[in-house]
Amino acid sequence: MQFPVHAVFFDVDGVLIDSLPQHLQICRDKAIEFGLQIEIPSHDAMRLLISRGTKVSPMRNFFLAVGFPETHLDKAVADYEREFMHRYRPQIFECVEQMLAKLRIAGLKLGLVTSNTRANVAPALGPAMKQFDDSCLFFFDRYSAPRPKAWCLAEGARVLNSVPDTCVYVGDQPNDATAAKEAGFQFLGVSYGWGIAKSDPRFETVDSVAEIPNKLVDQRAMVS
């Protein structure tokens, strides 16, 4: 990372919450319920699709990516919004609360920029939500017309009065890196999420949640 870093914005699914298996499972269940003759990709096959740039956010695009026809998308998305947290609630990754606390102690401002809704994100993150700046929570449903991630990142930097290149977006998809670049942010990819491989030379990456503070906090300054 280029230091100093003043603010860090996180994607949620695949970065803070382990949710790809649950998203694939609701797709399998809905395909059966709707009588669709489609084969939902495996976990590894889906990660490969995403790594190649397949757009899966917001959820309408995820259903499209796994083969749902346009005629069933509205019903699938409505069912997802109603059922996902009740029937498929994902788990927060191990060490997320400790990682966020370390960043806050180091003086960094923290925000969220996600294509998921508050109703899905807040219960899954639980007490970890208190680590984020309330003015920098950009959920998919924050605005009546959803805003692109790049716009949300730029707005978050403005709200915090931070220069964009002192801000970092932590994501797990190539499209997250694109959003960071468009907003003038630095990008840190996680290889344990939905679509960035450990061996991908395009991105600076971490392989676990616990490694994130070492990338975002200037260890030289901490030592001095």
Buried (B, 14 or more C-beta within 10 A) or exposed (E): BEEEBBBBBBBBBBBBBBBBEBBBEBBEBBBEEBEBEBEBBEEEEBBBBBBEEBBBBBBBBBBBBBBBEEEBBEBBBEBBBEEBBEEBEBEBBEBBBEBBBBBBEBEBBBBBBBBBBBEBBBEBBEEBBEBBBEEBBBBBEBEEEBBEBBBBBBBBBEBBEBEBBBBBBBBBBBBBBBBBEBBBBBBBBBBBBBBBBEEBEEBEBBEEBBBBBEBBBBEEEEEE
